[in-house]
Amino acid sequence: MSQKGVQTHAWPLRLAHWTMAIAVLVMIGSGWRIYNAEPILPFRFPLFATLGGDVEAALARHGDPGVASAIAWHFAGMWLLGAAFGLFLLYGLLSGHFRRDYLPLTPRAFVRDFTDALCFRLEHRLGVYNAVQKAFYWGVLLALVVVILSGIAIWKPVQTYPLETLFGGFQGARTVHFLAMTAIVGFLAVHLALVALVPRTLVSMITGRSGPSPEPEGEAP
């Protein structure tokens, strides 16, 4: 259990976190390669940032930019993400992690902490999530649910017809899937920036525990 000044993460949470991280990176890279074959918007992702076969071979084959291989990678990432996300939800609910660390969250607290963050006045207290962090975590959880459901609708449009209809048809599901993926990429960018600013949070996610920096020898506590 995390407390002020100390941050702890149990092994199921760490396992789910790192597995989801790998799965999401695989799905983003392969998804961008699949997107390039039939773009939704008037741009394509650079091939070096995508996953799905040899890049040089993909450049040489204008009609088949490694889509088959990208789809295989995407499905592999999908199953990995589904398993890890299920473990994360199960642990979060049964252990009280969601209730303890992500709640309470009120609009007033979010506006206050968001304003402080914009003015560079928001302090990071190890073991305590501020309202902005809580909102971001709930947001990425929702984005993961949407990306999984919209992905299922794209994968099995006939078998999941009601789900596909909910997203506005096949193309609607593709658009929602792309937007949810974009939200996840945005979260990752902010998340990595915060880790770079407070590297001790990475220590706790690797070792399971991180506390305050030790006092210099001879200095009063």
Secondary structure, 3 states (H helix, E strand, C coil): CCECCEEECCHHHHHHHHHHHHHHHHHHHHHHHHHHHCCCCCCCCCHHHCCCCCHHHHHHCCCCCCHHHHHHHHHHHHHHHHHHHHHHHHHHHHHCHHHHHCCCCCHHHHHHHHHHHHCCCCCCCCCCCCHHHHHHHHHHHHHHHHHHHHHHHHHCCCCCHHHHHHCCHHHHHHHHHHHHHHHHHHHHHHHHHHHHHCCHHHHHHHHCEECCCCCCCCCCC
